[in-house]
Amino acid sequence: MNTVKALVVTGFGLNCDIETAHALELAGAAADRVHLNRVIGGDKRLNDYRILVIGGGFSWGDDHGAGLILAMRLKHRLGDELLRFVAGDGLVIGICNGFQVLVNLGLLPGFEPAALSREVALIANDCGNFRDQWVRLWSNPQSPCVCTRGLTSLELPVRHGEGKFHAAPEVLAKLKAQGQVALRYAGSDGRPAEGCFPANPNGSIDDIAGICDPSGRIFGLMPHPEAFNHWTNHPDWSRRKELLNRAGKPLPRLGDGIAIFANAVRYFN
């Protein structure tokens, strides 16, 4: 079995690269943390990797809009290479700020491959402030998304001020019809939150927390899967430990988020 190589972009305010690389390693990939300038300069090339991850953080301090400057830098300095990477069966994952980058860049929702046209947006939270909380997510079983295959519901943290998914009615209808809505914010029953705060932490239309392109190989989500890499990352871990001990069940080793990266690795193996 060949080792799946993943490139995790660093630099210019992105600040979740260490956790993201760790999560990819736990999922079975060989992860490299590489500064964006080394990719632009050709020292590292996208076609040497199978997975590209743009992680969370505040690239360029969110000046001019979250993820906008990084998106424009990628478009004008790496646009052709990115399109070749995607056309060559590469996977792209954008987490939080990375999701904002992908929608500004136009890789998502990607109705027309290579068009790089912006058709959706991630805007300021309805609550008017930054949200740092855990959310439950519902996974769409009809989605082609590679990273959510086999998942039903999971819990992950969110950390953002501009995470409200917004799209015109016709764009939303197309996303839903093609199964591109991969994740929705959910209530305690695991079903979509129906806009209720704080289960839906930002007011996203249709509770959308993550989408993919029509191929399922480009995936963006606001919650942080890399931040739930070990079961003790969860705020209720001690209670869960006691309940499992009383039931005579084994303790888990990994957090929910690793399943997303494991699916990406499994795609190539």
Backbone as CSV, one residue per row, in Angstrom:
resi,resn,N_x,N_y,N_z,CA_x,CA_y,CA_z,C_x,C_y,C_z
1,MET,0.846,-1.191,0.000,0.000,0.000,0.000,0.883,1.244,0.000
2,ASN,0.649,2.144,-0.973,1.445,3.351,-1.070,1.024,4.361,-0.009
3,THR,2.003,5.091,0.524,1.698,6.135,1.492,1.082,7.324,0.780
4,VAL,-0.026,7.808,1.304,-0.712,8.957,0.734,-0.087,10.232,1.310
5,LYS,0.431,11.082,0.434,1.097,12.304,0.864,0.100,13.467,0.884
6,ALA,0.146,14.232,1.970,-0.742,15.379,2.120,0.069,16.636,2.358
7,LEU,-0.343,17.727,1.723,0.303,19.018,1.901,-0.616,19.908,2.731
8,VAL,-0.106,20.405,3.854,-0.845,21.322,4.720,-0.207,22.697,4.588
9,VAL,-0.966,23.656,4.078,-0.436,24.990,3.823,-0.245,25.744,5.140
10,THR,0.878,26.445,5.268,1.143,27.279,6.443,1.466,28.700,5.990
11,GLY,1.539,29.609,6.970,1.983,30.962,6.708,0.870,31.984,6.643
12,PHE,1.237,33.243,6.857,0.359,34.401,6.684,-0.889,34.348,7.557
13,GLY,-0.772,33.781,8.756,-1.878,33.797,9.705,-2.607,32.487,9.868
14,LEU,-2.400,31.530,8.970,-2.989,30.204,9.159,-2.363,29.586,10.406
15,ASN,-3.193,29.071,11.324,-2.627,28.690,12.619,-3.071,27.329,13.154
16,CYS,-3.638,26.484,12.288,-4.050,25.149,12.733,-3.267,24.056,12.018
17,ASP,-2.102,24.420,11.466,-1.368,23.479,10.621,-0.787,22.310,11.409
18,ILE,-0.342,22.537,12.643,0.256,21.447,13.419,-0.804,20.398,13.760
19,GLU,-1.975,20.839,14.246,-3.049,19.891,14.559,-3.538,19.168,13.312
20,THR,-3.606,19.905,12.189,-4.097,19.301,10.951,-3.137,18.228,10.455
21,ALA,-1.845,18.519,10.477,-0.858,17.518,10.062,-0.901,16.307,10.990
22,HIS,-1.070,16.554,12.295,-1.168,15.452,13.267,-2.374,14.571,12.968
23,ALA,-3.517,15.197,12.680,-4.728,14.438,12.381,-4.556,13.599,11.110
24,LEU,-3.913,14.166,10.114,-3.662,13.418,8.879,-2.746,12.224,9.127
25,GLU,-1.736,12.416,9.964,-0.835,11.312,10.301,-1.599,10.205,11.036
26,LEU,-2.479,10.592,11.968,-3.287,9.596,12.663,-4.180,8.825,11.697
27,ALA,-4.590,9.493,10.619,-5.456,8.864,9.625,-4.685,8.019,8.625
28,GLY,-3.337,8.024,8.723,-2.538,7.171,7.856,-1.811,7.870,6.731
29,ALA,-1.907,9.193,6.669,-1.209,9.936,5.618,0.184,10.347,6.079
30,ALA,1.014,10.740,5.122,2.299,11.376,5.410,2.110,12.858,5.127
31,ALA,2.091,13.675,6.193,1.734,15.079,6.046,2.955,15.983,6.103
32,ASP,3.029,16.935,5.170,4.068,17.964,5.156,3.426,19.319,5.413
33,ARG,3.962,20.051,6.394,3.551,21.435,6.628,4.472,22.326,5.798
34,VAL,3.886,23.033,4.837,4.695,23.787,3.874,4.186,25.227,3.779
35,HIS,5.121,26.177,3.894,4.758,27.590,3.763,4.292,27.856,2.329
36,LEU,3.259,28.667,2.210,2.694,28.970,0.902,3.745,29.467,-0.085
37,ASN,4.693,30.263,0.372,5.693,30.815,-0.541,6.561,29.737,-1.174
38,ARG,6.747,28.617,-0.460,7.553,27.527,-1.021,6.795,26.813,-2.141
39,VAL,5.473,26.806,-2.054,4.665,26.210,-3.125,4.635,27.149,-4.322
40,ILE,4.424,28.425,-4.064,4.415,29.407,-5.153,5.769,29.467,-5.842
41,GLY,6.831,29.362,-5.051,8.182,29.431,-5.617,8.634,28.163,-6.308
42,GLY,7.866,27.095,-6.196,8.207,25.851,-6.877,9.100,24.918,-6.086
43,ASP,9.472,25.313,-4.849,10.284,24.437,-4.012,9.506,23.167,-3.651
44,LYS,8.202,23.308,-3.468,7.300,22.171,-3.275,6.213,22.251,-4.340
45,ARG,5.873,21.125,-4.935,4.909,21.120,-6.025,3.671,20.321,-5.632
46,LEU,2.519,20.864,-6.000,1.260,20.207,-5.657,1.170,18.795,-6.229
47,ASN,1.692,18.597,-7.431,1.525,17.286,-8.060,2.355,16.192,-7.409
48,ASP,3.128,16.552,-6.369,3.834,15.533,-5.596,2.971,15.006,-4.453
49,TYR,1.741,15.547,-4.313,0.849,15.183,-3.221,-0.490,14.698,-3.770
50,ARG,-1.244,14.022,-2.896,-2.591,13.565,-3.268,-3.669,14.383,-2.568
51,ILE,-3.342,14.959,-1.406,-4.307,15.731,-0.621,-3.720,17.108,-0.328
52,LEU,-4.519,18.140,-0.539,-4.149,19.513,-0.178,-5.124,19.995,0.888
53,VAL,-4.596,20.489,2.000,-5.448,21.012,3.070,-5.087,22.465,3.349
54,ILE,-6.097,23.326,3.286,-5.969,24.720,3.725,-6.740,24.797,5.031
55,GLY,-6.025,24.964,6.121,-6.626,24.839,7.433,-7.152,26.144,7.997
56,GLY,-7.479,26.089,9.286,-8.070,27.231,9.969,-7.039,28.283,10.347
57,GLY,-7.547,29.421,10.729,-6.694,30.531,11.116,-7.291,31.836,10.626
58,PHE,-6.469,32.807,10.477,-6.926,34.129,10.053,-5.919,34.662,9.039
59,SER,-5.914,34.057,7.869,-4.929,34.445,6.861,-5.049,35.936,6.552
60,TRP,-3.886,36.615,6.595,-3.804,38.055,6.384,-4.750,38.813,7.326
61,GLY,-4.981,38.245,8.516,-5.806,38.911,9.511,-7.238,39.146,9.072
62,ASP,-7.704,38.378,8.064,-9.052,38.549,7.505,-9.268,39.944,6.918
63,ASP,-8.180,40.645,6.583,-8.311,41.945,5.935,-9.064,41.803,4.615
64,HIS,-9.963,42.746,4.351,-10.779,42.774,3.127,-11.780,41.619,3.064
65,GLY,-11.932,40.868,4.156,-12.861,39.740,4.188,-12.128,38.445,4.461
66,ALA,-12.779,37.571,5.222,-12.132,36.326,5.634,-11.756,35.464,4.438
67,GLY,-10.475,35.140,4.348,-9.978,34.243,3.307,-9.816,34.870,1.936
68,LEU,-10.133,36.151,1.796,-10.154,36.753,0.464,-8.753,36.941,-0.118
69,ILE,-7.823,37.471,0.664,-6.482,37.732,0.131,-5.779,36.426,-0.228
70,LEU,-5.891,35.418,0.643,-5.270,34.133,0.335,-5.891,33.525,-0.914
71,ALA,-7.204,33.664,-1.076,-7.866,33.140,-2.273,-7.314,33.798,-3.534
72,MET,-7.144,35.124,-3.498,-6.643,35.822,-4.673,-5.182,35.459,-4.960
73,ARG,-4.408,35.243,-3.903,-3.010,34.858,-4.095,-2.931,33.479,-4.747
74,LEU,-3.782,32.560,-4.278,-3.807,31.223,-4.880,-4.279,31.294,-6.334
75,LYS,-5.298,32.076,-6.577,-5.853,32.159,-7.936,-4.839,32.690,-8.934
76,HIS,-4.117,33.741,-8.552,-3.241,34.404,-9.512,-1.819,33.846,-9.538
77,ARG,-1.433,33.125,-8.499,-0.077,32.570,-8.480,-0.047,31.050,-8.648
78,LEU,-1.169,30.379,-8.325,-1.199,28.912,-8.403,-2.452,28.379,-9.093
79,GLY,-3.203,29.268,-9.730,-4.491,28.866,-10.300,-4.406,27.674,-11.241
80,ASP,-3.499,27.742,-12.215,-3.381,26.655,-13.187,-2.922,25.358,-12.526
81,GLU,-1.980,25.479,-11.580,-1.485,24.287,-10.895,-2.582,23.656,-10.033
82,LEU,-3.399,24.492,-9.394,-4.514,23.984,-8.600,-5.510,23.229,-9.477
83,LEU,-5.821,23.795,-10.627,-6.783,23.147,-11.519,-6.237,21.826,-12.050
84,ARG,-4.937,21.769,-12.335,-4.332,20.504,-12.769,-4.365,19.482,-11.637
85,PHE,-4.131,19.942,-10.402,-4.159,19.062,-9.234,-5.533,18.440,-9.067
86,VAL,-6.565,19.247,-9.189,-7.937,18.744,-9.047,-8.293,17.823,-10.213
87,ALA,-7.934,18.217,-11.423,-8.233,17.389,-12.593,-7.511,16.052,-12.543
88,GLY,-6.378,16.013,-11.821,-5.610,14.781,-11.698,-6.018,13.918,-10.528
89,ASP,-7.235,14.097,-10.020,-7.800,13.258,-8.965,-7.307,13.616,-7.575
90,GLY,-6.763,14.830,-7.403,-6.359,15.265,-6.074,-7.554,15.650,-5.219
91,LEU,-7.379,15.547,-3.906,-8.408,15.969,-2.951,-8.012,17.299,-2.338
92,VAL,-9.002,18.185,-2.158,-8.780,19.477,-1.516,-9.740,19.601,-0.342
93,ILE,-9.202,19.931,0.835,-10.020,20.133,2.028,-9.753,21.531,2.562
94,GLY,-10.811,22.302,2.759,-10.702,23.630,3.341,-11.454,23.673,4.658
95,ILE,-10.752,24.005,5.734,-11.334,24.001,7.078,-11.404,25.426,7.615
96,CYS,-12.608,25.879,7.964,-12.821,27.204,8.552,-12.281,28.282,7.612
97,ASN,-11.156,28.897,7.924,-10.596,29.895,7.017,-10.319,29.283,5.646
98,GLY,-9.950,28.006,5.629,-9.740,27.316,4.372,-11.014,27.182,3.552
99,PHE,-12.145,26.990,4.219,-13.447,26.959,3.546,-13.744,28.325,2.945
100,GLN,-13.487,29.367,3.713,-13.687,30.723,3.209,-12.806,30.980,1.986
101,VAL,-11.598,30.462,2.016,-10.695,30.597,0.865,-11.274,29.897,-0.358
102,LEU,-11.767,28.679,-0.190,-12.254,27.900,-1.324,-13.478,28.530,-1.980
103,VAL,-14.368,29.142,-1.182,-15.540,29.768,-1.797,-15.152,31.089,-2.466
104,ASN,-14.206,31.825,-1.882,-13.739,33.056,-2.530,-12.960,32.757,-3.800
105,LEU,-12.228,31.662,-3.779,-11.459,31.241,-4.949,-12.362,30.734,-6.069
106,GLY,-13.499,30.147,-5.694,-14.427,29.615,-6.684,-14.286,28.125,-6.918
107,LEU,-13.411,27.449,-6.143,-13.342,25.988,-6.257,-14.601,25.344,-5.676
108,LEU,-15.268,26.036,-4.782,-16.563,25.600,-4.248,-17.582,26.706,-4.528
109,PRO,-18.801,26.340,-4.949,-19.308,24.971,-5.113,-18.842,24.264,-6.368
110,GLY,-18.188,24.972,-7.291,-17.570,24.316,-8.438,-18.543,23.691,-9.413
111,PHE,-19.676,24.345,-9.656,-20.654,23.795,-10.603,-20.033,23.565,-11.981
112,GLU,-19.181,24.501,-12.401,-18.471,24.359,-13.671,-16.983,24.225,-13.373
113,PRO,-16.418,23.030,-13.533,-15.001,22.832,-13.234,-14.128,23.831,-13.997
114,ALA,-13.151,24.373,-13.310,-12.162,25.306,-13.869,-12.699,26.718,-14.074
115,ALA,-13.989,26.961,-13.765,-14.528,28.308,-13.969,-14.017,29.283,-12.921
116,LEU,-13.775,28.795,-11.688,-13.319,29.629,-10.580,-14.198,30.869,-10.397
117,SER,-15.510,30.617,-10.391,-16.450,31.713,-10.191,-17.044,31.631,-8.789
118,ARG,-17.143,32.784,-8.133,-17.659,32.829,-6.766,-19.190,32.829,-6.790
119,GLU,-19.802,31.822,-6.163,-21.253,31.680,-6.222,-21.911,31.579,-4.845
120,VAL,-21.122,31.415,-3.791,-21.652,31.388,-2.433,-20.741,32.242,-1.554
121,ALA,-21.154,32.473,-0.314,-20.350,33.303,0.582,-20.470,32.805,2.011
122,LEU,-19.469,33.124,2.807,-19.486,32.902,4.250,-19.364,34.273,4.895
123,ILE,-20.435,34.694,5.563,-20.522,36.065,6.052,-20.625,36.094,7.577
124,ALA,-20.724,37.289,8.149,-20.719,37.458,9.601,-21.847,36.686,10.274
125,ASN,-21.526,36.091,11.406,-22.509,35.328,12.181,-23.716,36.201,12.544
126,ASP,-24.898,35.602,12.494,-26.107,36.333,12.864,-26.065,36.839,14.302
127,CYS,-25.385,36.098,15.189,-25.342,36.472,16.599,-24.514,37.730,16.838
128,GLY,-23.739,38.139,15.836,-22.986,39.377,15.937,-21.639,39.273,16.612
129,ASN,-21.234,38.051,16.986,-19.924,37.904,17.622,-19.266,36.594,17.220
130,PHE,-18.039,36.451,17.668,-17.248,35.243,17.406,-17.820,34.085,18.219
131,ARG,-17.969,32.906,17.588,-18.477,31.734,18.286,-17.366,30.703,18.455
132,ASP,-17.171,30.275,19.704,-16.216,29.224,20.040,-16.993,28.204,20.857
133,GLN,-17.467,27.140,20.206,-18.336,26.172,20.854,-18.262,24.840,20.116
134,TRP,-18.825,23.823,20.719,-18.948,22.527,20.062,-20.321,22.424,19.412
135,VAL,-20.369,21.764,18.248,-21.627,21.582,17.533,-21.784,20.111,17.144
136,ARG,-23.032,19.716,17.010,-23.335,18.400,16.455,-23.632,18.574,14.972
137,LEU,-23.200,17.619,14.173,-23.355,17.698,12.731,-24.109,16.496,12.183
138,TRP,-24.943,16.756,11.186,-25.649,15.703,10.447,-24.969,15.540,9.103
139,SER,-24.620,14.303,8.754,-23.949,14.020,7.491,-24.951,13.506,6.469
140,ASN,-24.907,14.073,5.283,-25.841,13.723,4.209,-25.424,12.425,3.533
141,PRO,-26.206,11.342,3.688,-25.805,10.066,3.088,-25.877,10.062,1.564
142,GLN,-26.554,11.054,0.972,-26.690,11.131,-0.482,-25.592,11.981,-1.120
143,SER,-24.701,12.517,-0.327,-23.664,13.389,-0.867,-22.536,12.576,-1.499
144,PRO,-21.966,13.074,-2.604,-20.798,12.404,-3.188,-19.512,12.694,-2.435
145,CYS,-19.582,13.508,-1.372,-18.376,13.947,-0.662,-17.535,12.767,-0.183
146,VAL,-16.292,12.726,-0.616,-15.376,11.653,-0.238,-15.162,11.620,1.272
147,CYS,-15.029,12.794,1.878,-14.620,12.872,3.286,-15.717,12.517,4.281
148,THR,-16.974,12.492,3.845,-18.064,12.189,4.778,-18.681,10.818,4.540
149,ARG,-18.079,10.009,3.701,-18.634,8.681,3.417,-18.763,7.844,4.690
150,GLY,-19.934,7.253,4.872,-20.151,6.359,6.002,-20.433,7.056,7.310
151,LEU,-20.384,8.381,7.334,-20.642,9.116,8.567,-22.137,9.408,8.697
152,THR,-22.627,9.417,9.924,-24.025,9.761,10.175,-24.097,11.081,10.936
153,SER,-23.617,11.095,12.159,-23.531,12.344,12.910,-22.203,12.356,13.654
154,LEU,-21.718,13.535,13.948,-20.466,13.684,14.676,-20.478,15.035,15.380
155,GLU,-19.563,15.193,16.339,-19.416,16.451,17.060,-18.033,17.035,16.798
156,LEU,-18.002,18.342,16.548,-16.753,19.053,16.295,-16.870,20.467,16.859
157,PRO,-15.747,21.120,17.135,-15.810,22.514,17.580,-15.838,23.484,16.398
158,VAL,-16.462,24.645,16.622,-16.377,25.752,15.665,-15.684,26.918,16.356
159,ARG,-14.974,27.710,15.544,-14.265,28.881,16.062,-14.220,29.915,14.947
160,HIS,-15.259,30.734,14.846,-15.296,31.685,13.741,-16.236,32.865,14.023
161,GLY,-15.979,33.936,13.309,-16.844,35.105,13.360,-17.596,35.324,12.067
162,GLU,-17.123,34.688,10.993,-17.761,34.807,9.674,-17.989,33.401,9.122
163,GLY,-19.015,32.739,9.650,-19.266,31.363,9.241,-20.653,31.116,8.701
164,LYS,-21.438,32.179,8.547,-22.805,32.025,8.042,-22.784,31.735,6.544
165,PHE,-23.248,30.553,6.166,-23.290,30.179,4.748,-24.462,30.898,4.093
166,HIS,-24.163,31.555,2.976,-25.197,32.316,2.266,-25.109,32.012,0.774
167,ALA,-26.263,31.846,0.139,-26.315,31.606,-1.301,-27.681,32.031,-1.823
168,ALA,-27.730,32.392,-3.082,-28.995,32.733,-3.723,-29.885,31.486,-3.771
169,PRO,-31.215,31.674,-3.795,-32.125,30.517,-3.782,-31.852,29.491,-4.882
170,GLU,-31.528,29.960,-6.084,-31.281,29.013,-7.175,-29.980,28.238,-6.972
171,VAL,-28.988,28.884,-6.363,-27.734,28.189,-6.063,-27.959,27.148,-4.972
172,LEU,-28.696,27.528,-3.926,-29.011,26.586,-2.851,-29.772,25.383,-3.383
173,ALA,-30.740,25.636,-4.252,-31.525,24.536,-4.816,-30.640,23.576,-5.609
174,LYS,-29.667,24.112,-6.335,-28.761,23.272,-7.117,-27.842,22.466,-6.207
175,LEU,-27.335,23.105,-5.160,-26.495,22.397,-4.190,-27.233,21.208,-3.590
176,LYS,-28.472,21.421,-3.196,-29.259,20.364,-2.562,-29.613,19.265,-3.570
177,ALA,-29.995,19.658,-4.778,-30.387,18.681,-5.794,-29.230,17.766,-6.167
178,GLN,-28.006,18.292,-6.146,-26.828,17.512,-6.535,-26.134,16.856,-5.342
179,GLY,-26.719,16.987,-4.160,-26.144,16.354,-2.980,-24.875,17.013,-2.480
180,GLN,-24.644,18.263,-2.871,-23.383,18.912,-2.507,-23.369,19.469,-1.083
181,VAL,-24.532,19.512,-0.438,-24.565,19.866,0.980,-24.166,18.618,1.761
182,ALA,-22.942,18.604,2.252,-22.394,17.398,2.885,-22.669,17.348,4.379
183,LEU,-22.623,18.501,5.037,-22.815,18.556,6.494,-23.772,19.678,6.854
184,ARG,-24.642,19.393,7.835,-25.523,20.420,8.396,-25.368,20.454,9.911
185,TYR,-25.553,21.629,10.479,-25.607,21.742,11.937,-26.861,21.029,12.424
186,ALA,-26.718,20.318,13.551,-27.814,19.474,14.031,-28.111,19.734,15.500
187,GLY,-29.318,19.337,15.902,-29.715,19.410,17.297,-29.273,18.171,18.054
188,SER,-29.717,18.056,19.291,-29.301,16.936,20.135,-29.791,15.590,19.622
189,ASP,-30.835,15.606,18.765,-31.344,14.355,18.196,-30.590,13.933,16.948
190,GLY,-29.616,14.740,16.538,-28.820,14.402,15.363,-29.423,14.839,14.052
191,ARG,-30.605,15.435,14.092,-31.248,15.925,12.878,-30.935,17.411,12.677
192,PRO,-31.043,17.933,11.429,-30.724,19.338,11.177,-31.388,20.291,12.158
193,ALA,-30.672,21.352,12.517,-31.060,22.241,13.610,-32.238,23.154,13.290
194,GLU,-32.596,23.260,11.997,-33.701,24.117,11.561,-33.503,25.569,12.001
195,GLY,-32.264,26.002,11.946,-31.935,27.399,12.207,-31.856,27.794,13.662
196,CYS,-32.105,26.861,14.573,-32.137,27.210,15.999,-30.733,27.466,16.542
197,PHE,-30.569,28.593,17.215,-29.312,28.943,17.882,-29.354,28.382,19.309
198,PRO,-28.265,27.811,19.839,-26.903,27.789,19.278,-26.547,26.523,18.497
199,ALA,-27.524,25.605,18.307,-27.204,24.405,17.528,-26.694,24.794,16.144
200,ASN,-27.346,25.769,15.531,-26.808,26.430,14.343,-26.142,27.700,14.862
201,PRO,-24.817,27.728,14.941,-24.134,28.802,15.678,-24.012,30.125,14.949
202,ASN,-24.324,30.146,13.655,-24.039,31.350,12.878,-25.181,31.834,11.998
203,GLY,-26.278,31.068,11.937,-27.406,31.454,11.098,-27.311,30.978,9.665
204,SER,-26.437,30.013,9.382,-26.288,29.494,8.018,-27.628,29.049,7.448
205,ILE,-27.886,29.428,6.197,-29.122,28.996,5.560,-29.123,27.471,5.440
206,ASP,-30.293,26.899,5.711,-30.477,25.452,5.636,-29.489,24.706,6.540
207,ASP,-28.976,25.382,7.566,-28.058,24.782,8.550,-26.767,24.264,7.923
208,ILE,-26.342,24.831,6.812,-25.201,24.292,6.074,-23.889,24.552,6.811
209,ALA,-23.179,23.468,7.100,-21.880,23.539,7.769,-20.735,23.152,6.845
210,GLY,-21.036,22.441,5.749,-19.992,22.018,4.822,-20.577,21.601,3.491
211,ILE,-19.867,21.909,2.408,-20.306,21.523,1.069,-19.128,20.913,0.308
212,CYS,-19.467,20.230,-0.781,-18.433,19.688,-1.672,-18.732,20.119,-3.100
213,ASP,-17.787,19.869,-3.995,-18.031,20.110,-5.410,-18.771,18.904,-5.991
214,PRO,-19.223,18.943,-7.252,-19.978,17.812,-7.805,-19.219,16.490,-7.795
215,SER,-17.878,16.528,-7.859,-17.091,15.293,-7.852,-16.965,14.695,-6.460
216,GLY,-17.190,15.520,-5.432,-17.009,15.069,-4.054,-15.577,15.134,-3.574
217,ARG,-14.652,15.633,-4.414,-13.227,15.638,-4.054,-12.726,16.979,-3.528
218,ILE,-13.567,18.004,-3.597,-13.239,19.292,-2.986,-14.263,19.513,-1.882
219,PHE,-13.801,19.708,-0.672,-14.679,19.732,0.500,-14.305,20.902,1.393
220,GLY,-15.301,21.672,1.781,-15.083,22.769,2.716,-16.061,22.686,3.861
221,LEU,-15.588,22.981,5.081,-16.456,22.950,6.255,-15.983,23.978,7.260
222,MET,-16.920,24.540,8.010,-16.557,25.507,9.041,-16.063,24.840,10.328
223,PRO,-16.664,23.744,10.802,-16.142,23.086,12.018,-14.730,22.545,11.799
224,HIS,-14.029,22.306,12.912,-12.622,21.902,12.887,-12.455,20.412,13.198
225,PRO,-12.351,19.546,12.199,-12.134,18.122,12.494,-10.780,17.838,13.131
226,GLU,-9.765,18.640,12.793,-8.431,18.405,13.355,-8.392,18.670,14.858
227,ALA,-9.369,19.449,15.359,-9.395,19.795,16.779,-10.041,18.718,17.636
228,PHE,-10.605,17.692,17.001,-11.117,16.543,17.742,-10.361,15.318,17.251
229,ASN,-9.064,15.307,17.556,-8.198,14.217,17.085,-8.023,13.120,18.125
230,HIS,-8.307,13.435,19.404,-8.233,12.442,20.484,-9.514,12.551,21.290
231,TRP,-9.976,11.444,21.822,-11.288,11.469,22.481,-11.338,12.399,23.681
232,THR,-10.177,12.687,24.290,-10.172,13.589,25.440,-10.213,15.070,25.044
233,ASN,-10.232,15.370,23.744,-10.432,16.757,23.317,-11.847,17.243,23.626
234,HIS,-12.781,16.301,23.705,-14.186,16.679,23.916,-14.386,17.199,25.336
235,PRO,-15.171,18.263,25.514,-15.352,18.821,26.860,-16.034,17.875,27.842
236,ASP,-16.756,16.864,27.348,-17.431,15.906,28.228,-16.682,14.578,28.344
237,TRP,-15.371,14.610,28.054,-14.647,13.342,27.989,-14.653,12.593,29.316
238,SER,-14.543,13.302,30.437,-14.473,12.605,31.729,-15.797,11.913,32.053
239,ARG,-16.902,12.564,31.708,-18.212,11.941,31.921,-18.372,10.718,31.019
240,ARG,-17.960,10.864,29.764,-18.057,9.741,28.831,-17.189,8.565,29.298
241,LYS,-16.027,8.891,29.836,-15.143,7.845,30.348,-15.822,7.052,31.452
242,GLU,-16.469,7.759,32.366,-17.145,7.086,33.479,-18.302,6.222,32.979
243,LEU,-19.067,6.737,32.024,-20.194,5.963,31.491,-19.715,4.694,30.777
244,LEU,-18.617,4.805,30.018,-18.069,3.640,29.335,-17.523,2.627,30.337
245,ASN,-16.841,3.113,31.373,-16.321,2.210,32.403,-17.445,1.456,33.102
246,ARG,-18.521,2.166,33.423,-19.649,1.517,34.098,-20.327,0.489,33.208
247,ALA,-20.304,0.741,31.894,-20.925,-0.190,30.958,-19.984,-1.311,30.542
248,GLY,-18.736,-1.260,31.031,-17.769,-2.288,30.673,-17.308,-2.212,29.238
249,LYS,-17.390,-1.024,28.642,-17.000,-0.848,27.247,-15.606,-0.234,27.160
250,PRO,-14.867,-0.538,26.082,-13.511,0.012,25.949,-13.540,1.504,25.666
251,LEU,-12.493,2.189,26.083,-12.378,3.611,25.814,-11.937,3.827,24.366
252,PRO,-12.466,4.850,23.704,-12.031,5.124,22.327,-10.601,5.655,22.321
253,ARG,-10.005,5.683,21.155,-8.652,6.235,21.036,-8.652,7.562,20.302
254,LEU,-9.502,7.668,19.294,-9.499,8.844,18.441,-10.779,9.658,18.599
255,GLY,-10.725,10.924,18.200,-11.904,11.766,18.177,-12.640,11.655,16.857
256,ASP,-13.855,12.207,16.822,-14.702,12.108,15.632,-14.027,12.665,14.380
257,GLY,-13.221,13.701,14.541,-12.671,14.381,13.377,-11.757,13.536,12.520
258,ILE,-11.130,12.531,13.108,-10.183,11.708,12.344,-10.883,10.948,11.219
259,ALA,-12.157,10.643,11.390,-12.893,9.905,10.354,-12.908,10.664,9.029
260,ILE,-12.960,11.984,9.094,-12.967,12.790,7.871,-11.647,12.642,7.118
261,PHE,-10.541,12.706,7.845,-9.234,12.546,7.204,-8.991,11.105,6.773
262,ALA,-9.479,10.155,7.545,-9.324,8.739,7.194,-10.042,8.429,5.889
263,ASN,-11.202,9.037,5.676,-11.915,8.844,4.421,-11.111,9.381,3.245
264,ALA,-10.441,10.522,3.457,-9.606,11.086,2.393,-8.463,10.144,2.047
265,VAL,-7.818,9.584,3.044,-6.711,8.645,2.813,-7.229,7.368,2.155
266,ARG,-8.356,6.890,2.644,-8.933,5.637,2.127,-9.310,5.749,0.653
267,TYR,-9.648,6.943,0.204,-10.000,7.162,-1.203,-8.888,6.688,-2.130
268,PHE,-7.641,6.861,-1.706,-6.511,6.498,-2.572,-6.030,5.075,-2.327
269,ASN,-6.463,4.462,-1.229,-5.984,3.111,-0.914,-7.020,2.028,-1.158
